[in-house]
Structures are given as structure tokens and as C-alpha cells.
């Protein structure tokens, strides 16, 4: 499963990819690539200016896939406020 979240910002429409998960029995069979390819196609179709996602460093295969698909890793401070 994977979720594409459209976000309207002052400069237009962008997207965030959330909750990418592939069953262990299906990992390594191209399912993650297919999910991501479909989300990217939908983002382009919707004329989103860019996509963002986050991934834990330990998810080696997932991070390699994101790089292969053209995502660029950025150094950033990530903040969260629990309410």
C-alpha cells in the first residue's frame, strides 16, 4: 500500500508520499517500484510541482529504490509536535 497526499501551498500543488508498505512475501518482486511509479504518474497527471517522502535510514532497499526513481535525499531537521 502507499498513499499520495495532495497539499495545496501558496505556490501551487505538491504531494507527499506516506505509508509505503509491501508485505514481506512480496518484497523484492517489483511491487514497491510499481506502487511508486503509479504515485509519481498520478502526481504528474495532477500537475504537482514536487513530491516529498521520508524513510528511515535502516530501510536500505526502500531508500535505494527512491534514489533510483530520482528522489534526492536532503539533510534536514525534522520536527514533530505531539498534541
N, C-alpha and C positions, 0 to 999 in steps of 0.2 A: 504494500500500500504506500501511497505518497499523496501529499496534499499541496496544491498550489493556492496560495493565499494572495488575492489581488489587494494591493494597497494604493490608495489614492493619496498622493503627496502634492504639494503646491506646484511642482514642475511636471506633473502628469501621473501616469500609471506605472507602477513597478510591481514586482511579485516576490514572494518569499516562499521557499520550498520547506515544508515541515513534514515530520513524521515519516521519513522514508524507512521502510522496513520490509525485509524479504525473509520469508521462512527459511530456517537453516537448511531444510531439504531442497530448497530451490536456489540457494546461493551458488554462485559460480556458473550459472546456466543462462546468463544474459537477462534475467528478469529485472534486476536493478537498472541496467542500461536501458531497457525498453521503457520502464517507468519514467526515468529521467528524460529520455528522448521525447516521450509524449508530453511531459510537462513543459519542456522547452518549446515544442511545437505550438502548444496552446498559448504559451506566453507570447510568442511571436505573432500568432494569429490575433491575439488580443492587443497587440501593439504596446506591450510592456517595454519600458525603456531598459530595464535590467532585472536580474534575479539575484537573490541572496539566499544563502543557507548556512547553517552551522553544522559542524560534525566533530565529534570527539576525536582527539588525536589517535586513540587506540583502534579506531575503525579503519585500519590500514587499507583494506580493499575498497571500501567506500570512498575514502579520500583519494585514492589513485584513480578511481572512476571519475570523480568530479573533475580532477585535473585533466584527464583525457577528454572530457566533454567541453573543456575550455574555461572552466571556472578558475579564478585566480584567488589564491589564499592571501588574505590581508591580516596584518598584525593589528589587533585592536584591543581595546578594553571592553569587556562585555559586562554589563551591569544588569541586575535584576532586583526588583523591589517586591518582596512578598507582602501581600495585603491580607 
